[in-house]
Amino acid sequence: IGGKGVGLLIGGYGVLGTEAAGYWFRNHFAELAKDFGSRAFGVVICAPIAGGAEAAVRLPEYDRAMEPKSRFRRALEVLPFVYRQV
């Protein structure tokens, strides 16, 4: 709690959708590490119902990543709190 870590939310519509998302992640986690590094990110995986887990593909137009905050930005966020305490 309060420290750095990794959290994964992998899910889909029903058991087969979740299986397809997990299968894709297992086979592409190195690609995600290369694309996003240490940034928080989200991707959308699409799998046709009849295609099975192997047919899952990433939809890169929905990729999102957050840039890490600079030390200056973090300091500005706590500044009002510090000011009120004085």
Secondary structure, DSSP 8 states (H G I E B T S, - for coil): --S---------SHHHHHHHHHHHHHHHHHHHHHHHTTSEEE--EE--GGG-GGG-EE-GGG-EEE----HHHHHHHHHHHHHHH-
